[in-house]
Amino acid sequence: MSLREVAVTGIATTPFGKHLDRTLGSLAAEAVTAALDDAGLTPGDVGSAVFSNAAAGVLSGQEMIRGQVALKGTGLAGIPILNTENACASGSSAAHLAWLSVASGQVDVAIAVGAEKLFHADKQRSFAAIESGTDLSLNRDGEDVEGGSVMMGAYAAAARAYAAAHGDITEALAAIAVKNRGFAADNPHAQFRAPITRDDVEASRPVADPLKLLTCSPLTDGAAALVFTAARSGDRVRVAVSTLVSYREGDSVVERASAQAYRRSGLAPSEIDVFQLHDACAYAEMVQYEQIGIAEPGKGAAAVLEGRTGRDGDAPVNTDGGLLSRGHALGATGLAQLAELGRQVRGEAGPRQVEGVRHALSVNSGGWMGGDYATSVATLLVAA
């Protein structure tokens, strides 16, 4: 199938954090307005919109038409609005669909908008919303869940198995948390910006061995948006490829999504200048170093301890603070990742800017099927 070139011309993120006084619609509207302003466009220029949200159905009861409701005050009413719910990969899935709508020639301008409000007066409701993104047929009623979370329990079990095979990873997990907080210190939209040390990580509350509170992503509210347009002269950021895969037994969705992105773009992992990975916990980021090809099997811990994924390394990862420190607003996360990469390609990331970025890869995954994510989306942005 022949697809036309697509540019990312508008980028926006709201501040991430606790926004009890904000509605989902107000967060979405802030992101839409800022992204369109960044693109130099108006709502009337937009041919279609894709709205991503993961948890509003559980937390507020709003189902089926979340995008139409959240975007009704943005000037986008009346155009095609698609609703995307794909667990923690909802935002990148929305970007994938918006990109396809422009690449296929259906519209010349599309916007992907992700918004989430995870904070709730009853925190257990928030946790229940997150747990609804797991394969419930595998969760046995009445069974104690390690760390109080199916996801964190699964990550912790995988981390222990990895350590048994390759050696202790405690220092590496702390290093990832410290690295990502260091990046977040330079990101005005990050939820947590105060620098932390390894001692701070070790002193934080245990969640599920070897995970500590500071090595797990927090509850977050926030929104992000990207504007996709048919490529034209003067564009600075283009979408090289976007791949979306789903769970199947026997392999890794992260490996498949990233491998497809490399194959279709003709680029190798060593040619990518900056990465965004799904660090729902520090172990998740570490093991993905190996799954996407920037570290050999069993060498993920060494990659961070040697500084390869930090500011001055050859493969900087999560330069905006990642889920651990920017925050994990489920439906907005994938778009926030792409917004950071877009800024890096433009050279507009301020103190956290990586020098000479030409190729930037995001791998955003979500849901849990018992042994792997339910879905993964790899998106490669390149300098035009």
N, C-alpha and C positions, 0 to 999 in steps of 0.2 A: 504494500500500500504506500502510495506517495503522500508524504506529509510536507507541508510548508514550514519554513522556519518560524519560530515563535520567540519573541523577546519578553523579558520581564521588565516592565517599564514603571511599575508602581510598587512600593514596598512600605509596609507600616506595621508596627507593633505598639500595643498599649503597654503601660507599666504592668508587670505581673506581680501578684500578691493577693492580699485579703481585701476584697472590695465589697463588703457587706452592704454598702449604701448604693451600689450600682446594680442596674438590671443587665441581663444578658444583651438586650437590644442596645443599651447605651454603650456597652463595650464594643459591640459589633459596629455600631454607627461611627464611633471614634476611629476605628481601624479603617473602615470604608472611606471616610472623608480624607484621612491622611494619605491613604494609598492612591486615591484618585488625584489628590493635589500633587503628590509626588510624580505621577504620570502626566500631569498637565491635562487631565481629562475631567469631564463632568459625568454625573450619573446617566445623562442622556446618550453618552457615547458607548455605554456598555451594552453588549448584545445578550449576555447571559451571565448568571451568577451561580456559584456552587457554595453552599453553606455547610460548614462542618461543625458538629457538636456530638459529644458522646454521652453525656450524663443528665441532660435536662429532663429526659423522660422520667428517670428515677427520682431526681431531686425536686422537680417542680410539677411533674405530671404533664408537661407540654410534649406531645408526641406529634408525629406525622408532618406537621407544617412548621417546624421550628424556624426554618429560614425565612419563610414568608412573614412570620410573626416578628422575628428579630430584625429583619431588614425593612420593615414597613415604613420607618421614618427616614430612610436613607436616600430616597429618590429613585430607588431601584424597583419599586413596585410596578408590576405589569409585565416585566421581562421574564423570560424563563428562569426559574429558580429551582435548582435541584438540592435536595437534602442528602448529605452524606454522613453516615454513622459507621465508622470502621474502627472502633475502639481507639487506642492511642495513636493509630495511624489515620484518623479521620481527616486531619488537616492536610497531610500529604496526599491522601486520596482525593480530596477536593482539588488540590493543585493539579493532580494527574488528569482529572476530568476537565478542568478549565483549560489546561494545556491542549488536550485532545480536541476540544471544541474549536479552538483557534487553528491548531495544526491541520485539522480536517477541512477547514474552510467554512464551517457552519456559521461562525461569527468572526468578526475582526478584532473584537475586544471582549474579554471575559475576566471576571473577578472571582477569586477564591477567598472566602472569608471564614475564619474559624473563631469561635468564641466559646468560653467555658466558665461556669461559676461552680467550683467544687466546694467552697466553704459553705457550711450549712450550720444552723443552730444546733442540730443534732449531728455530731461528727460521725456517728455510726451510719447515718444515711449516706454520707459521703463515701465511706469505705464500702458500703453495700453497692453503691453505684459503680465503683471501680471493679469490685468482684464480679459484677454482672458481665464483665468482658472476658470471663473465663468460661471454659466448657463445663457447664453446670452438671452435666451427666457424669463427670469425673469427680465431683465434689460430694462426698458422702455426708448426709445430714447427721449432725450431732458430733462429728469428728473434730477434735481440736486441731486448729490450723496453726502451724509454726509461725511465730511472729504476728499472729492475728491476721495474716494476709496470705491468700493462696499464691499470689504472685511473688511476694517476698520470701515465702517459704520455699517456693520452687527455685528462685534465684539462689537462696542460701544453700539448698541441697546441692545444686549444680556447682556452686563455689567450693563447697567442701570436697566434692568429687574431683574437681579440677586440682585443688591443693594436694589431695592424696596422690594424684598422678604426677604433678609437676613441681611440688614444693609449696611452702607457705606463701600466701599472697596478701597477708594482712598489711604489710608495708605498701604494696602496690595499690590496694583499695584506698588507703589513707591518702596516698600521693595523688590519686585521681580526684578525690574530694577537694584537696588543697589546690590542685591545679585549676579545677573548674571555678572554685570560689575566687581565685586570683584573676581569672578572666572576667568574672561577674563584677568584680570591684570597678572595672572600667565600662560597665554596661549600665546606663542610667535606668533601663527598664527591667533589670533583674530584680527578683524578689529578695535575694540575700546577697549583700555586697560587702559585708564586713569580712576582712581576711581571716582565715583560720589556719591553724597549725596541725601537724600530725598529732600532737598531744591533745588538741581539742577534739579531734576525731576519735581518738582512743578513749577519751573521757565521756563521750556522748553515750546516750542510753543504748544498750543492746537491743536489737530488733529480732534477728535470727542469725545465730552464729554462722559466718564471721561478720555479718552486716551490723553496722551501728547506725544510729539515727542520722549522722552526717554523711553516711554513704548511701542514703536512700532519698529519692526525690520527694518533695513536700506537696501537700495540697496547695492549689493555686487557682486564682481567677485571672482571666486576661483574654485578649483577642489579638489576632494578626490578620493581615490581608495582603494579597499579591494581585497585581493587574498584569494580565497576559495580553499581548497584542501581536498582530501579524508583523513579522520583522521588517524593518525599514532602515535606510541609511541613518546613521547617528545613534542607533541603539548601542548600549554599553554591555548589556547582559542578555544572553540567549540560553534557551533550554536545549541542551544537546540531546538529552534522552530522559524519559521517565518510564520506569518499569514497576509493575505492581504484580506481586505473586501472593499466593495463599498457601496455607499449611497443607503438607502431605507427609505422611509418615516416612521416616527414613532419611530425611535430609534437612538442611537449614534454610529457612526462608531468607534470612539475611544474606547467606552465601549466594543463593539463586538470584535474588534481586540485584545485588551488586555485580555479580558475574555477568548478568544480562546487560547491565549498564556499561560495563567495560567493553563487552563484545560489540555492542551496537554503536558505541562512540569511537571505538578503535583506540581507546586510551588504556593505559596500565595503571595499577594503583600507585606506582612510583611517580606518575605524571600528575597526580592530584595534589594541589597545593594546600588545601584546607578541607577539613571534614566536619560534618555534624552527625553524631551517632546518638542512638536512643539510650541514654544513661539513666534509665529508671532506677538503677542502683549502680554503684561503682563497678561491681563485677560485670554487669551487662556491658558497660563500655569496654572494659578490659578484654572480654572474650571476643567482642566484635572487632578488635584490632586484628585478630587472627582470621575471623570470618570474612572480612573485606579485603584481606591481603596486604595489610601494612605491617604485619608481624607473622613470623613463622609459627606453626602449631606449637603450643607450649611456651611461647616467648612473649605473650601479651604483657605479663608483669614487667619484663625487662624493658619493653617499649616505653612505658611511663617512667620507670625508675631511671632510665638512661636519658630522659628528657626529650625523647623523640616526638611525643604528642603534646609538648608544651609550646610556649611562645617562640622559642628559638629552635625547635626541632624540625625535622624534615617532613613531619606529618601532623601539624597542629589539629587538635580535636576539640570541638565544643568551645569555640572562642568567645561565645557570649555568656558562658557559665553553664550551658547545658541544662538538662532537666534538674540536676542536683542543686543548682544555684539560681539560674534564671527562673526556674519553676516549671511545673508540668501541668499546664492547663489543657487537658487531654485534646479537645477538639481544635485548639489553636497551636499545639506543639509543632506539628509538621510544618505549618506555615511560618512559625517563628524561626524554625531551623533554616528554612529557605530564605527568609528575610535577612538573617545574619549572613548567609552565603552571598546573597545579592549585594549586600553592603561591602563584603570583603572583595568581591570581584570589581565593584565600582571604586574601591579604595576609600570608602567612607566609614570605616569601622573605628576611627579615632585611635585611642591609645592601644586598642587590642588588634589593630590592623596587622595582618601578615603581609610581608613585602612581596610584591610581584605576583599576586594571585591571578591566575588565568583559568584554572579549572578547580571547581568546588563541588564536592559530593555530599549529599544528605542521604542517610539511610534511617528511615523512621518506621518503627514496627509497632504492632499492637495486638491486644487480645492474647489469650493463652489457651493452648489445646492440650495441656498436660505435659508436653515435652518440648514445645517450641511455641513461638508466636503464631497467632492465627493468620497474620498478614504482614507484609513488609513492602515498603515503597522506596525505591532508590531513584533520586533525581540528581542529574548532573547539570550544573550551570557553568557556562563558559563565557569568557570575555568576547564580545563581538568584534 
